Amino acid sequence: MSGDRDADADGGREFAVVVVEPETPGNVGTIARAMKNFGIYDLRLVNPPPLDPDGEAYGFAGHAREDVLPNATETTLEEVVEEFHTVGTTAVSHEDSTRHIRYPFKTPVEVADSLASVETKTALVFGREGTGLDNEELAMLDEVCCIPADDRYPVLNLGQAATILMYELRRFTVEETQLPDVERERASEAEIEVVYRFFDELLDAVDYREHKRTKTSRMMRRLLGRAHPTEREAATLTGVFRRAAEAVRDPDRFRDDDGDRGDRDADRDAEP
């Protein structure tokens, strides 16, 4: 399984999510679910609605109903500011420093980059569904985050905004993901060199123009270098290039009644 967390992420980094006066229980549940998706378990609520265990908050929370949601605590924004480095979210930013409550702002990626160099307890603060955080509340916070969106309709719903920001911070909160570790599956350099060798043999077989051969071989090397082929992919390419070269040199060998012997041979070469 692949790991996204920074090597030095354990240290003093802690994350909490704070939702100020959420209007609907369902959005609280949606945020709790996203928190569990991205490894954050500390949910703080400012003046929340009742969260009925049989209601929509728990229904929307998925497996977060087992831990994140029932362990959520009520707080005030003043208490959060005293305890955490705070990042407030807003869809509306000011364009210059003459109106500094919502400026300067950072995108989620920029927030993640800035937190990479410090170890601190950070609270991600989200506002009301309808009006978000007001200017007085934003003025209390350390940083402002805006999510870039189409300027014709830049306002995301509460669950969307929370999910995007937590996704970008996953390098600090997610140690292992469900994705395979693709770096470990890359073919070895020796296997990739075999691909290049048989590609060059194919160029020889088709009498590729000598003055273009060096550049073409280099292009293939750069292409595979960017692609990071797996062991199976490298074996398949090797088989294709080898059989193609043989077919050019000795076409009679590859003729049979149904005309697919070469295809079968190439497939066999690709078998692990």
C-alpha positions as CSV (number, residue, x, y, z in Angstrom):
1,M,0.0,0.0,0.0
2,S,1.3,3.5,-0.8
3,G,2.2,5.9,1.9
4,D,1.5,9.7,1.5
5,R,2.5,10.9,4.9
6,D,5.7,13.0,5.1
7,A,8.6,11.2,6.7
8,D,8.7,13.8,9.5
9,A,5.0,14.2,9.9
10,D,4.6,12.6,13.3
11,G,6.4,15.2,15.3
12,G,4.1,17.9,16.7
13,R,1.6,18.0,13.9
14,E,-2.1,17.5,14.9
15,F,-5.1,18.5,13.0
16,A,-8.7,19.2,14.0
17,V,-11.7,20.3,12.0
18,V,-13.9,23.0,13.4
19,V,-17.4,23.8,12.0
20,V,-18.9,27.1,13.1
21,E,-22.7,27.0,13.5
22,P,-23.5,24.3,11.0
23,E,-27.1,24.5,9.9
24,T,-27.9,20.9,9.0
25,P,-26.9,17.7,10.7
26,G,-26.3,16.0,7.4
27,N,-23.4,18.3,6.6
28,V,-21.8,17.5,9.9
29,G,-22.0,13.9,9.0
30,T,-20.5,14.4,5.6
31,I,-17.6,16.3,7.1
32,A,-17.1,13.5,9.7
33,R,-16.9,11.0,6.9
34,A,-14.4,13.0,4.9
35,M,-12.3,13.4,8.1
36,K,-12.1,9.6,8.5
37,N,-11.2,9.2,4.8
38,F,-8.2,11.5,5.4
39,G,-7.1,10.4,8.8
40,I,-8.4,13.3,11.0
41,Y,-10.4,12.4,14.0
42,D,-10.8,15.5,16.1
43,L,-14.1,17.2,15.3
44,R,-15.0,20.5,17.1
45,L,-18.4,22.1,16.7
46,V,-19.5,25.6,17.5
47,N,-23.2,25.9,18.3
48,P,-24.2,22.8,16.3
49,P,-27.7,21.5,15.8
50,P,-28.8,18.4,17.7
51,L,-27.1,15.3,16.3
52,D,-29.5,12.4,16.7
53,P,-27.8,9.0,16.5
54,D,-30.8,7.9,14.4
55,G,-30.8,11.1,12.3
56,E,-29.1,12.2,9.1
57,A,-25.8,13.2,10.6
58,Y,-25.1,9.6,11.5
59,G,-26.6,8.4,8.3
60,F,-24.3,10.6,6.2
61,A,-21.2,9.8,8.3
62,G,-20.6,6.3,7.1
63,H,-18.1,4.5,9.3
64,A,-17.2,7.8,10.9
65,R,-20.4,7.3,13.0
66,E,-18.3,4.8,15.0
67,D,-15.6,7.3,16.2
68,V,-15.3,10.8,14.7
69,L,-19.0,11.8,15.1
70,P,-19.7,10.4,18.6
71,N,-16.5,11.9,19.9
72,A,-17.1,15.3,18.5
73,T,-17.0,18.1,21.1
74,E,-18.6,21.5,21.4
75,T,-16.4,24.5,21.6
76,T,-16.2,28.2,20.9
77,L,-14.1,29.9,18.2
78,E,-12.2,31.8,21.0
79,E,-11.2,28.5,22.5
80,V,-10.0,27.1,19.2
81,V,-7.9,30.2,18.5
82,E,-6.2,29.9,21.9
83,E,-5.3,26.2,21.3
84,F,-4.6,26.0,17.5
85,H,-2.9,27.6,14.6
86,T,-6.0,28.3,12.5
87,V,-6.8,28.1,8.8
88,G,-10.2,29.7,7.9
89,T,-11.9,28.9,4.7
90,T,-13.9,31.3,2.5
91,A,-15.1,31.3,-1.1
92,V,-14.8,35.1,-1.3
93,S,-11.4,36.8,-1.2
94,H,-10.2,40.4,-1.5
95,E,-7.8,41.2,-4.3
96,D,-5.2,43.3,-2.5
97,S,-3.8,44.3,0.9
98,T,-6.0,47.3,1.3
99,R,-8.7,45.0,2.4
100,H,-6.8,42.6,4.5
101,I,-9.4,40.5,6.4
102,R,-9.7,38.0,3.5
103,Y,-6.2,38.8,2.0
104,P,-3.6,37.4,1.6
105,F,-5.2,34.0,1.0
106,K,-3.7,30.6,0.1
107,T,-5.1,27.7,-2.0
108,P,-5.3,24.3,-0.3
109,V,-2.0,23.2,-2.0
110,E,-0.3,26.4,-0.7
111,V,-1.6,25.7,2.8
112,A,-0.2,22.2,2.7
113,D,3.2,23.5,1.4
114,S,3.4,26.2,4.2
115,L,2.6,23.6,6.9
116,A,5.3,21.3,5.7
117,S,8.0,23.4,7.3
118,V,6.4,23.7,10.7
119,E,5.1,21.4,13.4
120,T,2.0,22.7,15.1
121,K,-1.5,21.9,16.0
122,T,-3.7,23.2,13.2
123,A,-7.5,23.7,13.1
124,L,-9.3,23.8,9.8
125,V,-12.2,26.2,10.4
126,F,-15.3,26.1,8.2
127,G,-18.3,28.4,8.4
128,R,-22.0,28.2,8.0
129,E,-23.6,26.6,4.9
130,G,-25.3,29.8,3.8
131,T,-22.9,32.6,4.8
132,G,-19.6,31.0,5.7
133,L,-17.4,32.7,8.2
134,D,-18.0,36.4,8.7
135,N,-15.3,39.1,8.7
136,E,-15.1,39.3,12.5
137,E,-14.5,35.5,12.7
138,L,-12.0,35.5,9.8
139,A,-10.1,38.4,11.5
140,M,-9.5,36.1,14.5
141,L,-7.8,33.4,12.4
142,D,-4.1,33.0,11.4
143,E,-4.6,32.1,7.7
144,V,-7.3,32.3,5.0
145,C,-7.8,29.5,2.5
146,C,-9.7,29.9,-0.8
147,I,-10.4,27.0,-3.2
148,P,-10.0,28.1,-6.8
149,A,-13.3,27.6,-8.8
150,D,-15.1,29.0,-11.7
151,D,-15.8,32.7,-11.0
152,R,-19.3,32.4,-12.3
153,Y,-20.1,30.1,-9.3
154,P,-17.2,29.7,-6.9
155,V,-19.2,28.8,-3.8
156,L,-18.7,25.2,-2.8
157,N,-21.0,23.4,-0.4
158,L,-19.6,22.7,3.1
159,G,-18.8,19.1,2.5
160,Q,-17.0,19.7,-0.8
161,A,-14.8,22.4,0.7
162,A,-13.8,20.3,3.7
163,T,-13.1,17.3,1.5
164,I,-10.8,19.2,-0.9
165,L,-8.8,20.9,1.9
166,M,-8.3,17.6,3.8
167,Y,-7.4,15.8,0.6
168,E,-4.5,18.3,0.0
169,L,-3.4,17.9,3.6
170,R,-3.3,14.1,3.4
171,R,0.5,14.0,3.3
172,F,0.4,14.8,7.0
173,T,-2.5,12.7,8.1
174,V,-2.6,9.5,5.9
175,E,0.1,7.0,6.4
176,E,-1.1,4.2,4.1
177,T,-3.7,4.4,1.3
178,Q,-5.6,1.7,-0.5
179,L,-3.5,2.3,-3.7
180,P,-0.6,0.0,-4.6
181,D,2.9,1.3,-4.2
182,V,3.6,1.8,-7.9
183,E,7.2,2.7,-7.3
184,R,7.9,-0.8,-6.1
185,E,6.3,-2.3,-9.2
186,R,8.5,-0.5,-11.6
187,A,10.6,-2.8,-13.8
188,S,14.3,-3.0,-12.9
189,E,16.8,-1.0,-14.9
190,A,18.2,-4.2,-16.3
191,E,14.8,-5.3,-17.6
192,I,14.2,-1.9,-19.2
193,E,17.6,-2.0,-20.9
194,V,16.5,-5.3,-22.5
195,V,13.6,-3.4,-24.0
196,Y,16.0,-0.8,-25.5
197,R,18.2,-3.5,-26.9
198,F,15.4,-5.2,-28.7
199,F,14.1,-1.9,-29.9
200,D,17.5,-1.2,-31.5
201,E,17.4,-4.7,-33.0
202,L,14.1,-3.8,-34.6
203,L,15.6,-0.6,-36.1
204,D,18.4,-2.7,-37.5
205,A,15.9,-5.2,-39.0
206,V,13.9,-2.5,-40.8
207,D,17.0,-0.8,-42.0
208,Y,16.1,2.4,-40.2
209,R,18.0,5.4,-41.5
210,E,21.3,5.6,-39.8
211,H,21.2,9.4,-39.4
212,K,17.9,9.2,-37.5
213,R,18.7,6.1,-35.4
214,T,20.4,7.8,-32.5
215,K,17.7,10.4,-32.0
216,T,14.9,7.7,-32.3
217,S,16.7,5.5,-29.7
218,R,17.0,8.5,-27.4
219,M,13.3,9.3,-27.8
220,M,12.3,5.7,-26.9
221,R,14.6,5.9,-23.8
222,R,13.0,9.2,-22.7
223,L,9.5,7.9,-23.4
224,L,10.0,4.8,-21.2
225,G,11.9,6.8,-18.7
226,R,8.8,9.0,-18.1
227,A,6.4,6.0,-18.3
228,H,8.1,3.9,-15.5
229,P,6.9,0.6,-17.0
230,T,6.1,-2.3,-14.8
231,E,7.9,-5.7,-15.1
232,R,5.0,-7.1,-17.2
233,E,4.9,-4.1,-19.5
234,A,8.6,-4.2,-20.1
235,A,8.4,-8.0,-20.9
236,T,5.5,-7.3,-23.3
237,L,7.4,-4.6,-25.1
238,T,10.5,-6.8,-25.3
239,G,8.5,-9.6,-26.8
240,V,6.8,-7.4,-29.3
241,F,10.1,-5.8,-30.5
242,R,11.9,-9.2,-30.7
243,R,9.1,-10.9,-32.6
244,A,8.7,-7.9,-34.9
245,A,12.4,-8.0,-35.7
246,E,12.3,-11.7,-36.4
247,A,9.2,-11.3,-38.6
248,V,11.0,-8.8,-40.7
249,R,14.1,-10.9,-41.0
250,D,12.3,-14.2,-41.6
251,P,8.7,-13.6,-42.6
252,D,8.1,-17.2,-43.6
253,R,8.6,-18.3,-40.0
254,F,5.6,-16.3,-38.9
255,R,3.2,-17.5,-41.7
256,D,0.6,-20.0,-40.7
257,D,-3.0,-20.8,-41.7
258,D,-4.7,-18.3,-39.4
259,G,-2.0,-15.7,-39.5
260,D,-1.8,-15.2,-35.7
261,R,1.2,-17.2,-34.7
262,G,3.3,-14.1,-34.1
263,D,0.6,-12.6,-31.9
264,R,0.5,-15.8,-29.8
265,D,4.3,-15.8,-29.5
266,A,4.3,-12.2,-28.4
267,D,1.6,-12.9,-25.8
268,R,3.6,-15.9,-24.5
269,D,6.7,-13.7,-24.1
270,A,4.7,-11.3,-22.0
271,E,3.6,-14.0,-19.5
272,P,5.3,-13.5,-16.1
